[in-house]
Amino acid sequence: MEWESALPSDGRSGERAAFNDLFHRELVQLTRRNDNLASVFRATLLGGILSTSAFCSGQAYRAGLQQRIHVRPFVVHTPHPGTGAAAKKFVLRELGLWRDLPEHWTHPAGFLTYDNKLPATLWESAPRGALGELDAPLRAESMLVNHQLSQYRNAFIAARVLGGHSVVQPPVWLRGDLAARPEGGLAGTVASAPSAHIPVDAIIDLEALDKDAPNGHRESSFLRNPQGSGLLGDRLQVFICPDMVMAECETGDAVVWPLFGEVRLKPRRTLQQLRTALFEASKGYQVIEFKGNIADAMILSKEEVQRYSRWMAGWLSHPPSKLHQEETRYDLFWDYPGAAPQSTRMQTRNRKVGLGSGTPPAPKQEAPQWWQGLTHS
């Protein structure tokens, strides 16, 4: 085919440029037509160019722009050049525009999901699209993202410890610089939005995740889809008790058999306690649902942090930040100082920003950190 022969030698880039060149070759406007079609490709075809409302990006479709102008798009495409096929497919699933095979809705170990709740104080301190001074918005955005990364990390560790479940990934909540990607065509809309949730691929490299955890994750809409919602009828709910309500919560030193499909655990369990409490108890359930803050579910030893940080080392992507037009870096183990390889926390390519989120708050007496002599109750 002529299109194939026009591709660069690597065969993997420049497809659109080669196609556009062929399309416009000897293009002739037809004055007798009123449908905006033209003679293209050496007068062998009739061709036309769809408007952006009919040929819209996934981001524009998700924002509902077509619904506002009462136009039904002919095609929805995923144009971001920095993302791979896994991320594009992920976005289309979230939009309900991807038809999966039946095996997508099953998993040999089952699924794990969790609440992605944010403390009100953290949410209110995050930026709302105003640029302002560099450090203050970055600090607030870093704290907001880091809180969610702790939950994300613990969910995958729990899934691995409890038998290899597939994690249903929630969207990422932001109130500032990453809520719209600079190249996405919606730049400038963030400041008018009080909040925004975006697909997790904004900060997670789904290609790397697929490689390190094959069949290990699903999109956030998975359990809301009619094909997945039926799984919720067979779920085990695991409540992580807050510090002020722990009298009837289990330590994890023995199996915690469910009562009416629920178990309650004290926070900050070791991985061994988590496995002892839930591994046998969760058998037979299709979904394990963590309620409360999964970031408080476990505390890792130094050796466990090193092991899991090596496993997750390539998972984070680093998109450009609208706040400073440079690369924004996060660390899945930001709350374990010095434990993660090449711990970057929050920095730009040319400047490291001193942020309050880089140092965890002083540990509570009942929850000392491993680097201060960990004990468990």
N, C-alpha and C positions, 0 to 999 in steps of 0.2 A: 504494500500500500504506500501511496505517496506520502501520507502523513507519517507513517512509521519511518520511511527513509529520510524524512526531514528532521527527525529527532537528533539531539546530540549523541555522541558516541556512547555515553554511559547509559542511554536509553531510559533514564529515570528522572530527567529534568527537562524543562522547556516544552512540555507537551502543549500547554495552552498557547505559548508564543508561536510554535510551529503551526498549530491549527489556525490561529488568527491570521498568520501570514498567508496560508492557503486560501482562507475564506475571502480575504480582501484582494487576492490576486485577480486582476482584470475585473474588478467589481464595476458594474454598470447600473446606474439608476434608471428605472423604467418609468418614463414620464406618463405613460398611459395607465399606470396602476395607482390606486389610492389606498393600498393596504400596507405601504411602507416596505414592501418586499423589493429586492433587487436581484439582478443577475450576478451570480457569483461563480467562482471556480471555473473560469474560462467558459462562461455562459452555459454550463451544464446543469446548474441548479438554481432554484429560487431560494433566496435566503433573507433572513431579517434578524434584527437584534432586539431581544426582549428588554423591556424597561426594567429598572431596578425593583419596581413593585411586583412585577411578574416573575422576575428572576432574582430573588432576594437572598441575603445571607441568613445563616442560621441565627445570628445574633439579632438581626432586624425582625425575623419571624418570631423569635422568643419575646421580643419587646412588644409585640402586638401592633406593629406599625401598619401591617396590611389590614388588620381588622378595623383600625381607626379610619382608614380611607376606603373601606368596603371593597377591597380588591383581594381576590383569591389568587395566590401566587401559582404560577405554572410549574416552577421548579424552586426548591430550596437547596442552596449549596453551602458548603463549609469551606470558606476561602482561606482561613488562617494558614499562612505558609509555614509557620513554625511548629505545627502540630502534625502528628502522624495519623495513620488510618484508625488506630484505636481511639484517639481522642475525637476524631470526626464522627465515628460510629457512636461513641458515647453520647455526644451532643444530639445526634439524630434520634437516639433512643429516648432521651429526655423530652424531645419535642413530639414523641409519638409517631415519628416518621420512618422508623426502621422496623422491618419485620424479621423477627428472629426465628431460628429453628426451635423445635420443642425442647431440645436439651438445654437451652438457655434458661428455662424455667424450672430446672431440676438441678440438684447437686448431691453427690454421694454422701457428704457429711451434713448438708443443710446450710442454712444462712444465718448470719449474725448481723443485727442492726442495733442502733443506739440513738439516744436523743442527742441532738446537736444544739443544746441550749446554751445561751450566753448570759452571764451575770449582767444585771441591769447597769451596774457601775461601769463595767467594761464596755458595754454597748454605747452608753451615753458619752464616754470619753473619746470614742473613735471619731475621726474626721468625717465631715459630711461633704466632701468634694472641694472645700476651700483649700487653696494652695498654702498661703500663709508662710510661716517660717518652716524650714526644712525639718528640723529635729522633732518639733512637737507633733506634727501629723504622722511622721514616720514612727515615732514612739507609740502613739495611740494605735496606729494600724498594726504595728508589730505585735502589741499585746493582744489585739483582737484575733489575729491570725494564729499566733502561738497557742492561745487557749484551744483553738480548734485542732491544731496539729497534735497536741497532747492527746486529745480524744481519738483522733484518727490513728495515731501510732498504737495506742493501747487496744483499739478495736482489732487491728491486724494481729497484734501479739496474742490477744485473748483467743481469736479465731484459730490461730496456729496451735496454741496450747490445748484447746478443747477438742481438737480433732481435725482441723483443716477446713473450717467453714469458709464460705464465700461471704465477704463483707459487703453489705449494701451501703454504698458511700453517700452520705448526705451532701447537699450543695454547700459551698463555702459562703459564709455571710461576711460582707464587707460594707464599709461606709465611706469609701474614699478611693484611693488611687487605682485599685485594680478592678473596680466594678465594671469598667468597660475598657477593653484593650485598645491601645492607641491606634492599631491598624484596623480595628473592627468596623469603622464607619459610624460609630455612635459617640465619638469623642465629644465632650462638652455637655453630655446629658446627665452626668453623674451628680453634678452639684444640685440639680433640681429634684433628685430622687432621695427620699429620706432614708432608704436602705436598699440594699441589693444583694441577692444571692445569685451566684454564678456557678457554672459547672466546676467540679473539682479539678478538671484538667488545667485550670488557670494556675494552680500551684503544684499539681502532681503530674509527673511524666507517666502517662498511662502506658506508653510503649515499654518503659523500664519495668513498670508494675506488672504488666502481662508476662514479661520474661522471668521475673523473680517470684511471682505468685500466680502461675497459670491457673485460669478458671477460679481465681481467688477474689473476684470483686464483681459487683453489679452496680448499675446506675441508681441514683437516688429515687427515681420514679418506679423502681422495680416492684415494690410491694403495693403501689397504688394502681398499677396496671391490672386490668381484669384477669390476666393470666397469672399474676403473682399474688393478688390480694387474697386468694383462697388459702394461701400458706399461713396467713395470720391466725387461722382457726386452730392451728396446731403449733403453738408457740409457748416457750418458757420465758417468763418475765423475770429478770434478775434485777432486783432493786439494790442500788448502792446507797446505803443509809448515810445521811448527813451526820456530822459529829454530834449534833444535839439530840439525835434520836437513834440510839444504838442499843437500847436495852434488849430488844427482841431480835437483834440481828446476829447472824452466825459468824464465827471466826474463820471457818474454812478448815478446821482441823479434822473434820469428818465430813462424810457425804451429807449434803443438805437436800433431803428429799422434798420435792415441791408440794405445796399445799394449794389446791385450786390453781395449779399452773404458775405459782409464784415462789420465789425464794428471796431471802433478804440477807445481804452480806455487809459486814462492817467494811469501811473503806481501807485502802492501803494494805491489801493482802499481798503476800508473796505469790509468785507464780505457782509454787507448789500448793499453797492453800487454795488458790483459785481453781486449780485442776482437781484437787481433792474434793472440793465442795461441789463442782459442777460437772465433771467429766461423766460420771455415771448417771447423775441426775438428769442430764440433758439428752441422754440417748432416747431415741424415739420421737423427739421433737424436730420439726422441720425448720423452726426459726428460734434462735435465742435473741431475745430483745433486752438490752441493757437499759434500765431506767435510772434516772439520776445522772450524775456526772461520771462517765466512764473514765475520765482522766484521774479520778480518785480511786478507781477500782483496785489498782495494783501499785506496788513500788518495786523497782527492779534493783537487783544487786549490781555491783560494778561489772561483774563478768557478764551478766545478762544484757546490760546496756551495750557493752562492747560487741557482743554477739549479734544482737538485733540491729544495732546501728550499722554493722557491716552488711547485713541482709538488706536494709532499707537505704543504703548509701546513695543509690542513684535515683530514688523515687521523686525527689523534688525538682520541679522545673523552676526557672528563675525568669519570669516575664519582666519586660520593661515596666518601670513605675511611672505613672503620670505625674507623680509628685516631683520627681527629680530627673526624669528621662534617662535613667540609668538602670542597671540590672538590680533587682531586688532579690535578696537571698534570705532564706529561712532555714531552720534546722529542726528536724523532727525530734531531736533530743536536746532542745534548747534549755530544758529545766534540769538537765543533769550536767553541770559544768565540767568541761574538760573530758567528758566520757566519749563523746561522738568523734569520729575521725574528721579532721578538718572542720571543726565546729565553727561555723561562720555566723551563726545567729542572724543579725541583720546588718548588712553592709552593702555598699555600692562597689562598682569596679575600682573606683579611684579613691574612695574614702570610706573609712569605717566610722559608723555613727554610734556614739555612746548612748545606749538606750536603757531605760529603766527595766525593760523586760529581760535584759540580758542576765540579770542576777535574780534568782528566785527569791521570794520573800522568806524571812526567817521561818524555819519549820516550827510547827506546833509541837508542844511537849509530847503529845501522844503520837506524833508522826515524825520522828527524826529522820533525816536523810542518810543514805548509806555512807556518804563521805564523812558523817559525823558520828559513826558508830551505830549502825542500824539494829534495832530490836523490834520484835513483833509481839503483839498481845493476842 
